[in-house]
Amino acid sequence: MAEGQPHLSIQMSDLDTNGIPSRKQSSPDLASRGGSMLTFHNICYHVKLKTGFLCCQKTADKEVLRDVNGIMRPGLNAILGPTGSGKSFLLDILAARKDPHGLSGDILINGAPQPANFKCTSGYVVQDDVVMGTLTVRENLKFSAALRLPKSVKEQEKNERVNQIIKELGLSKVADSKVGTQFTRGVSGGERKRTSIGMELITDPAILFLDEPTTGLDASTANAVLLLLKRMAKQGKIIIFSIHQPRYSIFRLFDNLTLLAAGRVLYHGPAQHAIEYFQSIGYECEPYNNPADFFLDVINGDSTAVAMSKTNETNTESTEEWTEYDKTLAEKLAEKYSNSAYYRETKAVLEDISLGNKKKTKAVFRQITYANSFLHQLKWVSKRTFKNLVGNPQASIAQLCVAAFLGLVVGAIFFGLKKDSAGLQNRVGAMFFLTTNQCFSSISAIELFVAEKKIFIHEYISGYYGTSPYLISKLMADLIPMRTIPSIIFTCIIYFMLGLKPTVEAFFTMMFTLMMVSYTATSMALAIAAGQSVVAVANLLTTITFVFMIIFSGLLVNLTSIMSWLSWLKYFSIPRYGMTALQINELTGLNFCSSSNNTNLISNNNYEQISGPWCTGDEYLKTQGIDASSWGLWQNHLALACMTVMFLAIAFLKLHFMKKFS
């Protein structure tokens, strides 16, 4: 027998008529225990799965959980099961973070329905740690405290709370170290996990949920995390977590164990009684074997876990029948559990609680509530966004350097434009490049939403902030430094190297036009990226859209020659509005047929192709169907502004109505 493992022997007198441990052998009476508790009654969950392709798709209804009952009390409550058993579904349902469609059953807190904002008042640590890597451990905790604690709590008290959690979690040595990103090395995996837990402990929740808290951690670090949770559980917290395959030193810390397979409960009760229960139904854990591995072997039908000869005569099923790994095995194990004293005892407590609850919890609207005002949320989200920008300078500095480099290269190519046929052609070509470059440079904005999608969803559901503060903060951190500054650099370099119209008004009009093109293109990229999970898909969609817009920009095809049933597409072209405004700004009033070079112009082939009979910029604009008046210039800016507002509205709506349940 392994040292430290529970004693496995059971007396025959302790078994009921079905060979199941009797009530006196089971856990202490649950009804006699004090303290808070979370109960779930007859939980069933169905999801709709789509199979096939496009028009041939079929919708199938899959049962993920069936008739799941249980009680979670203060302590470590583990949900264990093989992949696909439904443990993550159950955890999310208990935490009110699952799509309520297809859900039936009741979840009660101390015999009362879950509060409508339960997801905001409880703690939930996701499997993939969603902490801002460019911030320090202390800064991440202060961000959580600033947004999740009400404004009535003074700043000093919030800081004391942060310091207390840092001390309790053993993060004092790394409190002022950055968590770490893909570019910079940060704290260890265990310290990162503890930081995630600390952000949820800020509000001191009575119930803490964790999804696979040991994933990605080595054995020693995983053990340290569970020891931390054990200490928290001893303080009276209900700790509920899913876990896949814990080692024995972790398993022995569990107070309560829920075993799932194929959406059915195979065991629910004290963790240290689980081995005795499985022995009573014909499965004996070998000495030195990890109980968690043993349970999974039984569920998976591993023949080495079966010891049918050691069971009583009531268990007469053949070994071959039990070792088939299919749903039938899970159903048989579930039936065995439903006949046990553990199930009857749990069911009796649940029925008593149900009688006292007359409200139907299925109709409860799960709402998001915030502890602070809109302006307070905007302040702290913007503050973190700018810190993230400063703490991750690779992308921002690179973009500024690229803008300066491209400005010098393009300036050298089109250097010193003259007022002849070649000068007209080069001016139009330069303006086409400028607007096109502004559009494709805006693709980098896609990562604003896609890279932080998991963080946004988690913090939104937990009640940190709303959609509006998040979107506005992103716009402030991206449009101002990442779109405005490169446009200024680009204009200052290009304008004087090309020798464009030497007036202050024309210079600032060009700068403003490039900014507007960049703002509109960025807004479109954000509208496409909002709700997307894969950067490559958002990149592809944005690039294809820009390519089609460029066709209608006015250079590749004369817009007046396009067929009427296609010409309406030009009104959705961002480059067209930008290029038109730049051409009006530069070409109006210029003369390309002066007496000094008129002879050269007539014999120049480029002039025949590009300028034709045009001697002035106004004539060229007229043949392109461009209104060269001042209103013609500013109506393009107005169109870009309207498109910017439209795209930002789309981005907001996509973020607001994005599926935020798992």
DAQUIKA-V451176 format. One record per residue. SS is DSSP state (H for helix, E for strand, - for the rest). PHI is phi in degrees with one decimal (none if undefined). PSI is psi in degrees with one decimal (NA if undefined). Layout:
[[SS | PHI | PSI] [SS | PHI | PSI]]
This chain:
[[- | none | 134.0] [- | -68.6 | 136.8] [- | -64.4 | 130.6] [- | 93.4 | -11.4] [- | -81.9 | 152.7] [- | -63.2 | 147.6] [- | -68.8 | 133.2] [- | -97.2 | -11.5] [- | -75.2 | 143.7] [- | -132.2 | 133.7] [- | -78.2 | 147.0] [H | -62.1 | -29.0] [H | -70.4 | -15.8] [H | -88.9 | 0.5] [E | -100.8 | 146.3] [- | -86.5 | -170.8] [- | -66.1 | -19.7] [- | -95.4 | 5.4] [- | 79.4 | 15.6] [- | -101.5 | 143.5] [E | -52.9 | 134.3] [- | -76.5 | 175.1] [- | -61.1 | -35.6] [- | -71.3 | -18.0] [- | -92.1 | -15.3] [- | -81.6 | -167.3] [- | -67.3 | 163.0] [- | -58.9 | 154.7] [- | -56.5 | 118.7] [H | -64.1 | -32.9] [H | -67.7 | -22.6] [H | -86.6 | -8.4] [- | -80.6 | 141.2] [- | -90.6 | -175.9] [- | 91.8 | 173.6] [- | -75.6 | 162.7] [E | -159.1 | 152.7] [E | -113.2 | 126.9] [E | -121.3 | 145.3] [E | -129.1 | 132.5] [E | -120.4 | 118.0] [E | 50.6 | 50.6] [E | -75.3 | 123.0] [E | -127.9 | 142.6] [E | -141.8 | 128.3] [E | -120.9 | 140.5] [E | -124.2 | 152.1] [E | -99.1 | 123.6] [E | -109.8 | 135.6] [E | -100.8 | 131.1] [E | -123.1 | 153.4] [- | 93.4 | -171.8] [- | -124.7 | 135.7] [H | 44.7 | -113.6] [H | -70.5 | -17.0] [H | -95.2 | 12.0] [- | -68.4 | 140.7] [E | -123.1 | 144.3] [E | -104.9 | 124.5] [E | -117.5 | 143.5] [E | -96.6 | 120.3] [E | -112.4 | 133.5] [E | -88.6 | 113.7] [E | -90.8 | -41.5] [E | -130.6 | 140.1] [E | -133.5 | 118.5] [E | 50.3 | 57.6] [E | -95.2 | 125.1] [E | -128.1 | 151.2] [E | 176.5 | 170.7] [E | -131.6 | 129.8] [E | -116.3 | 119.8] [E | -114.2 | 172.7] [- | -52.5 | 130.3] [E | 137.2 | -174.6] [E | -89.1 | 112.1] [E | -108.6 | 105.1] [E | -96.8 | 138.6] [E | -111.4 | 111.4] [E | -117.2 | 145.4] [E | 173.6 | 162.0] [- | -70.1 | 171.8] [- | -59.5 | 131.2] [- | 85.6 | 9.3] [- | -79.0 | -20.1] [- | 103.4 | 10.7] [H | -68.2 | -38.9] [H | -68.6 | -35.2] [H | -62.0 | -45.8] [H | -63.8 | -43.1] [H | -60.2 | -46.7] [H | -67.1 | -34.5] [H | -66.5 | -43.9] [H | -64.3 | -31.4] [- | -87.6 | 3.3] [- | 62.4 | 33.9] [- | -117.9 | 20.3] [- | -112.6 | 149.8] [- | -57.5 | 120.3] [- | -68.7 | -14.3] [- | -66.5 | 128.6] [- | 90.4 | 1.9] [E | -101.0 | 134.8] [E | -136.2 | 156.4] [E | 113.8 | 174.5] [E | -121.6 | 143.6] [E | -125.2 | 121.8] [E | -120.8 | 146.4] [E | -114.5 | 112.8] [- | 53.6 | 38.8] [- | 82.9 | -0.3] [E | -115.8 | 155.3] [E | -59.9 | 151.7] [- | -57.1 | 138.8] [- | -60.4 | 152.7] [- | -60.7 | -29.9] [- | -106.2 | 34.9] [H | -56.8 | -38.0] [H | -65.5 | -21.6] [H | -87.3 | -25.2] [H | -96.0 | -20.3] [- | -92.2 | 171.2] [E | -106.6 | 143.0] [E | -142.7 | 118.9] [E | -105.9 | 114.9] [- | -76.1 | 164.0] [- | -64.4 | -48.1] [- | -90.4 | 113.8] [- | -55.7 | 120.3] [- | -104.8 | 74.3] [- | -120.8 | 150.8] [- | -76.3 | 113.5] [- | -68.6 | -23.7] [- | -82.1 | -7.7] [- | -100.5 | 158.5] [E | -78.6 | 169.7] [H | -59.1 | -44.9] [H | -64.3 | -41.8] [H | -64.5 | -38.0] [H | -64.1 | -41.9] [H | -69.2 | -37.8] [H | -66.5 | -35.2] [H | -62.3 | -44.1] [H | -64.5 | -42.0] [H | -65.8 | -39.4] [H | -65.6 | -32.3] [H | -101.1 | -26.0] [H | -98.3 | -21.8] [- | -90.8 | 140.0] [- | -64.0 | 159.7] [- | -64.8 | -19.9] [- | -67.0 | -22.5] [- | -78.7 | 123.2] [- | -68.1 | 157.6] [H | -58.9 | -38.8] [H | -63.9 | -41.1] [H | -66.2 | -37.5] [H | -63.9 | -42.1] [H | -65.4 | -38.8] [H | -63.9 | -38.0] [H | -64.0 | -42.3] [H | -62.3 | -46.4] [H | -63.5 | -37.6] [H | -63.3 | -44.4] [H | -66.7 | -39.6] [H | -58.7 | -41.4] [H | -69.4 | -44.3] [H | -63.5 | -35.7] [- | -88.3 | 0.2] [- | 68.8 | 37.5] [- | -108.8 | 15.2] [H | -60.9 | -39.0] [H | -70.1 | -26.1] [H | -115.5 | 16.3] [- | -58.8 | -34.7] [- | -107.7 | 21.6] [- | -100.4 | 144.2] [E | -67.7 | 143.9] [- | -63.0 | -38.3] [- | 111.1 | 145.0] [- | -128.3 | -173.2] [- | -68.7 | -17.4] [- | -98.0 | -30.2] [- | -124.2 | 140.8] [- | -76.6 | 139.0] [- | -129.2 | -145.3] [- | -74.1 | 171.0] [- | -74.1 | 170.1] [H | -61.4 | -40.5] [H | -67.2 | -39.0] [H | -68.8 | -34.7] [H | -65.5 | -42.2] [H | -63.8 | -41.5] [H | -66.1 | -32.2] [H | -64.5 | -42.3] [H | -60.7 | -42.2] [H | -65.3 | -41.2] [H | -61.5 | -36.8] [H | -63.9 | -30.2] [H | -83.1 | -22.9] [H | -82.7 | -6.9] [- | -54.7 | -41.6] [- | -86.0 | 2.7] [- | 52.4 | 57.9] [- | -71.2 | 147.2] [- | -74.5 | -26.0] [E | -125.5 | 129.7] [E | -123.2 | 125.6] [E | -105.9 | 141.5] [E | -137.4 | 129.3] [E | -98.5 | 109.0] [- | 49.2 | 64.6] [- | -66.9 | -15.0] [- | -101.4 | 1.8] [- | -63.9 | 131.7] [- | 80.6 | 2.8] [- | -105.9 | 148.0] [- | -72.9 | 169.0] [H | -59.4 | -42.0] [H | -68.3 | -43.4] [H | -66.5 | -40.7] [H | -60.9 | -40.4] [H | -64.5 | -38.6] [H | -65.8 | -38.9] [H | -64.4 | -42.6] [H | -68.8 | -34.4] [H | -63.7 | -37.0] [H | -62.8 | -45.4] [H | -64.0 | -35.1] [H | -63.6 | -41.5] [H | -64.4 | -38.6] [H | -65.7 | -38.9] [H | -64.1 | -34.1] [H | -68.8 | -16.0] [- | -85.3 | 2.2] [- | 102.9 | 8.1] [- | -84.5 | 146.4] [E | -90.4 | 111.2] [E | -104.6 | 116.0] [E | -120.0 | 126.5] [E | -148.6 | 150.5] [E | -95.7 | 147.9] [E | -152.7 | 148.0] [- | -95.7 | -59.8] [- | -146.5 | 77.0] [- | -75.9 | 152.3] [- | -79.4 | 172.8] [H | -65.0 | -38.2] [H | -62.8 | -26.2] [H | -84.1 | -41.8] [H | -59.9 | -38.1] [- | -70.2 | -10.5] [- | -81.5 | -17.0] [- | -66.7 | 138.2] [- | -93.3 | -42.3] [E | -130.4 | 143.0] [E | -128.4 | 132.3] [E | -119.3 | 115.5] [E | -99.2 | 128.1] [E | -122.1 | 149.1] [E | -156.5 | 129.6] [- | 53.0 | 34.3] [- | 78.3 | 7.1] [E | -112.6 | 149.9] [E | -84.4 | 124.3] [E | -100.3 | -21.9] [E | -164.8 | 140.1] [E | -147.7 | 113.8] [E | 169.3 | -166.1] [E | -57.8 | 134.3] [H | -62.9 | -37.3] [H | -76.4 | -7.4] [H | -98.7 | -3.6] [H | -65.7 | -38.6] [H | -64.3 | -41.8] [H | -64.2 | -38.3] [H | -63.3 | -46.6] [H | -68.1 | -31.1] [H | -63.7 | -37.0] [H | -68.6 | -23.1] [- | -103.1 | 12.1] [- | 110.5 | 10.5] [- | -125.0 | 123.1] [- | -116.3 | 129.0] [- | -79.2 | 126.4] [- | -68.6 | 151.3] [- | -57.0 | 144.2] [- | 68.7 | 5.3] [- | -86.9 | 142.0] [- | -71.8 | 122.5] [H | -54.5 | -40.2] [H | -62.7 | -42.5] [H | -64.6 | -37.9] [H | -62.3 | -44.8] [H | -61.7 | -43.1] [H | -65.8 | -36.1] [H | -63.2 | -41.5] [H | -62.9 | -46.8] [H | -62.9 | -38.6] [- | -81.6 | -1.2] [- | 77.7 | 27.3] [- | -69.9 | 121.9] [H | -65.1 | -24.8] [H | -70.1 | -17.6] [H | -88.0 | -5.1] [- | -94.2 | 131.0] [- | -132.4 | 67.8] [H | -65.2 | -26.9] [H | -69.7 | -17.4] [H | -94.6 | 4.1] [- | -94.7 | 167.2] [- | -81.3 | -179.2] [- | -72.1 | -12.7] [- | -73.8 | -19.0] [- | -100.0 | 84.1] [- | -105.7 | 6.4] [- | -64.6 | 146.8] [- | -72.0 | 151.2] [H | -61.7 | -38.3] [H | -62.0 | -39.0] [H | -66.6 | -36.9] [H | -82.1 | -22.4] [- | -88.1 | 0.9] [- | -72.5 | 126.6] [- | -90.7 | 93.9] [- | -154.2 | -176.7] [H | -66.0 | -25.6] [H | -60.5 | -38.8] [H | -62.8 | -45.4] [H | -62.3 | -39.3] [H | -65.7 | -39.0] [H | -66.6 | -41.7] [H | -66.0 | -36.1] [H | -66.4 | -38.6] [H | -65.7 | -38.4] [H | -61.0 | -43.4] [H | -65.3 | -39.3] [H | -65.6 | -16.0] [- | -97.8 | 1.8] [- | -88.1 | 164.1] [H | -68.2 | -30.9] [H | -59.8 | -45.1] [H | -68.1 | -44.2] [H | -62.4 | -39.2] [H | -67.2 | -45.4] [H | -62.9 | -43.7] [H | -63.4 | -37.8] [H | -64.1 | -42.8] [H | -64.9 | -42.0] [H | -64.7 | -38.1] [H | -65.8 | -39.0] [H | -63.1 | -40.1] [H | -68.9 | -39.9] [H | -63.4 | -35.6] [H | -63.7 | -32.0] [H | -83.2 | -9.5] [- | -107.5 | 108.4] [- | -95.5 | -10.1] [- | -83.3 | 147.4] [- | -93.6 | 119.8] [H | -83.5 | -12.6] [H | -65.8 | -28.1] [H | -88.0 | -2.6] [- | -66.5 | 127.2] [- | -82.7 | 121.4] [- | -82.1 | 104.1] [- | -107.6 | 163.2] [- | -104.8 | 127.3] [- | -119.7 | 148.6] [- | -117.5 | 143.1] [- | -83.5 | -14.5] [- | -135.3 | 168.0] [- | -76.1 | 170.5] [H | -60.2 | -46.3] [H | -64.8 | -36.9] [H | -66.3 | -42.0] [H | -62.0 | -46.1] [H | -61.2 | -40.5] [H | -59.8 | -49.3] [H | -77.7 | -35.4] [H | -68.6 | -40.0] [H | -65.9 | -39.7] [H | -61.0 | -44.4] [H | -68.3 | -38.2] [H | -63.1 | -42.5] [H | -68.7 | -36.8] [H | -62.7 | -39.6] [H | -64.3 | -38.3] [H | -66.1 | -43.7] [H | -70.5 | -36.7] [H | -76.2 | -10.8] [- | -129.3 | 69.2] [H | -76.2 | -7.7] [H | -56.1 | -49.2] [H | -71.2 | -44.3] [H | -67.8 | -47.3] [H | -64.4 | -39.7] [H | -61.2 | -40.1] [H | -66.9 | -38.9] [H | -66.3 | -40.3] [H | -65.4 | -40.9] [H | -64.2 | -39.9] [H | -62.0 | -43.7] [H | -66.3 | -41.9] [H | -63.9 | -46.8] [H | -62.8 | -37.9] [H | -60.2 | -42.9] [H | -67.5 | -41.8] [H | -64.7 | -49.2] [H | -65.2 | -38.3] [H | -61.5 | -37.5] [H | -70.1 | -37.5] [H | -67.2 | -44.1] [- | -101.6 | 22.8] [- | -59.1 | 135.2] [- | 59.5 | 61.2] [- | -63.5 | 136.0] [- | -102.6 | 164.9] [- | -94.6 | 66.2] [- | -138.9 | -171.3] [H | -59.5 | -42.2] [H | -65.2 | -37.2] [H | -64.2 | -38.1] [H | -64.9 | -46.1] [H | -61.2 | -45.1] [H | -68.1 | -34.9] [H | -62.5 | -47.6] [H | -62.9 | -42.3] [H | -63.7 | -41.4] [H | -63.8 | -40.8] [H | -67.1 | -35.9] [H | -63.7 | -43.3] [H | -64.8 | -41.6] [H | -60.4 | -47.7] [H | -68.5 | -39.2] [H | -64.2 | -42.3] [H | -63.4 | -41.3] [H | -61.3 | -37.6] [H | -67.2 | -52.1] [H | -72.6 | -24.9] [H | -67.3 | -22.9] [H | -78.2 | -8.7] [H | -62.4 | -27.0] [H | -60.7 | -20.1] [H | -69.7 | -14.8] [H | -57.2 | -40.0] [H | -68.1 | -14.8] [H | -55.2 | -42.9] [H | -95.2 | -42.4] [H | -65.8 | -46.0] [- | -66.7 | -28.7] [- | -109.2 | 19.0] [H | -60.6 | -45.2] [H | -64.0 | -40.1] [H | -63.9 | -45.1] [H | -61.3 | -47.3] [H | -61.0 | -46.7] [H | -63.4 | -46.4] [H | -72.4 | -33.0] [H | -65.0 | -48.7] [H | -63.4 | -35.3] [- | -79.1 | -2.7] [- | 84.8 | 23.1] [- | -67.5 | -51.5] [- | -158.4 | 167.8] [- | -94.6 | -177.8] [H | -68.9 | -41.1] [H | -61.6 | -51.1] [H | -59.2 | -36.7] [H | -65.6 | -48.5] [H | -65.0 | -44.2] [H | -63.3 | -41.2] [H | -63.9 | -38.2] [H | -66.0 | -39.9] [H | -65.9 | -41.1] [H | -65.0 | -37.0] [H | -81.9 | -19.8] [H | -104.7 | -50.5] [H | -64.1 | -41.8] [H | -71.0 | -59.0] [H | -79.9 | -35.9] [H | -92.3 | -15.9] [H | -116.5 | -37.3] [H | -75.8 | -50.7] [H | -61.5 | -47.0] [H | -59.6 | -35.5] [H | -65.0 | -39.0] [H | -65.5 | -46.0] [H | -60.7 | -45.6] [H | -60.4 | -45.7] [H | -65.8 | -44.9] [H | -61.5 | -36.7] [H | -77.5 | -49.8] [H | -67.0 | -44.6] [H | -59.4 | -44.6] [H | -85.1 | -28.8] [H | -70.3 | -34.3] [H | -80.7 | -21.0] [- | 71.6 | 46.4] [- | -75.5 | -178.7] [- | -51.2 | 119.9] [- | -81.9 | 62.3] [- | -131.3 | 148.0] [H | -62.9 | -40.7] [H | -61.6 | -44.0] [H | -66.0 | -37.0] [H | -62.7 | -51.1] [H | -72.7 | -27.0] [H | -66.0 | -40.3] [H | -65.5 | -42.7] [H | -61.6 | -44.2] [H | -64.7 | -39.4] [H | -63.5 | -44.3] [H | -64.7 | -36.7] [H | -63.4 | -45.7] [H | -63.0 | -40.9] [H | -61.6 | -43.7] [H | -64.5 | -42.5] [H | -61.7 | -45.2] [H | -67.4 | -43.2] [H | -64.3 | -40.0] [H | -64.4 | -42.2] [H | -61.5 | -39.6] [H | -65.3 | -41.3] [H | -61.8 | -39.9] [H | -66.9 | -38.7] [H | -63.6 | -37.1] [H | -74.2 | -39.8] [H | -75.3 | -27.3] [- | -58.4 | 123.4] [- | 91.3 | -13.4] [- | -77.9 | 150.0] [- | -108.2 | -18.0] [- | -119.0 | 124.6] [H | -62.8 | -39.4] [H | -61.5 | -39.4] [H | -66.7 | -45.3] [H | -63.4 | -39.1] [H | -61.0 | -44.9] [H | -63.3 | -47.6] [H | -62.2 | -41.6] [H | -67.3 | -42.8] [H | -63.4 | -45.0] [H | -61.2 | -41.1] [H | -62.7 | -44.0] [H | -64.4 | -38.0] [H | -61.1 | -45.3] [H | -65.3 | -36.6] [H | -65.2 | -38.6] [H | -63.7 | -33.6] [H | -58.6 | -34.2] [- | -99.2 | 22.5] [- | -76.7 | -22.2] [- | 112.8 | -4.5] [- | -102.1 | -46.9] [- | -70.9 | -26.3] [- | -148.2 | 140.6] [- | -71.9 | 117.5] [H | -64.7 | -23.8] [H | -74.7 | -13.8] [H | -96.7 | -4.4] [- | -75.9 | 142.6] [- | -60.2 | 145.8] [H | -59.4 | -34.9] [H | -74.2 | -7.2] [H | -114.6 | -17.0] [H | -64.8 | -23.3] [H | -64.3 | -20.0] [H | -66.0 | -22.5] [H | -63.9 | -24.4] [H | -72.6 | -10.1] [H | -107.2 | 12.7] [- | -95.8 | 112.3] [H | -64.4 | -46.9] [H | -59.5 | -31.7] [H | -62.4 | -46.4] [H | -65.2 | -41.6] [H | -66.7 | -45.7] [H | -67.2 | -38.5] [H | -62.1 | -44.7] [H | -63.2 | -41.5] [H | -64.7 | -39.6] [H | -67.2 | -42.8] [H | -61.9 | -43.1] [H | -63.1 | -38.0] [H | -93.6 | -42.4] [H | -85.5 | -22.6] [- | -61.4 | 125.3] [- | 87.1 | -3.9] [- | -86.4 | 143.5] [E | -115.1 | 120.3] [- | -103.3 | 8.0] [- | -127.8 | 48.3] [- | -68.5 | 157.4] [- | -61.2 | -27.8] [- | -71.6 | -27.3] [- | -123.6 | 14.2] [H | -63.6 | -39.5] [H | -63.3 | -41.9] [H | -67.1 | -34.7] [H | -65.9 | -39.3] [H | -64.8 | -35.5] [- | -90.4 | 2.1] [- | -90.1 | 123.8] [H | -64.6 | -37.7] [H | -60.5 | -37.2] [H | -64.7 | -37.8] [H | -63.7 | -37.4] [H | -81.2 | -40.0] [H | -99.5 | -46.5] [H | -93.7 | -26.6] [- | 54.7 | -129.8] [- | -87.4 | 8.2] [- | -81.6 | 129.8] [- | -108.3 | -15.2] [E | -127.6 | 158.0] [H | -64.2 | -32.6] [H | -64.5 | -37.3] [H | -66.6 | -40.8] [H | -62.9 | -44.0] [H | -62.7 | -37.2] [H | -64.2 | -41.8] [H | -68.3 | -21.0] [- | -88.3 | 1.1] [- | 73.6 | 28.9] [- | -105.3 | 129.6] [- | -79.2 | 112.8] [- | -86.2 | 4.9] [- | -72.9 | 169.5] [H | -61.9 | -36.2] [H | -66.0 | -36.8] [H | -60.8 | -33.2] [H | -70.9 | -50.7] [H | -77.9 | -18.8] [H | -69.4 | -25.7] [H | -69.6 | -39.5] [H | -65.7 | -39.5] [H | -64.1 | -40.3] [H | -63.4 | -41.7] [H | -64.2 | -39.0] [H | -65.0 | -42.0] [H | -64.3 | -41.0] [H | -65.4 | -37.3] [H | -61.7 | -47.0] [H | -62.0 | -41.8] [H | -63.3 | -46.0] [H | -66.6 | -38.8] [H | -66.5 | -35.2] [H | -64.6 | -40.2] [H | -63.8 | -43.1] [H | -61.2 | -42.3] [H | -62.9 | -47.0] [H | -64.2 | -39.2] [H | -65.6 | -39.5] [H | -68.4 | -41.3] [H | -67.8 | -41.1] [- | -99.4 | 7.7] [- | -61.6 | 142.8] [- | -64.9 | 112.9] [- | -106.2 | 0.8] [- | -96.3 | 148.3] [- | -80.1 | NA]]
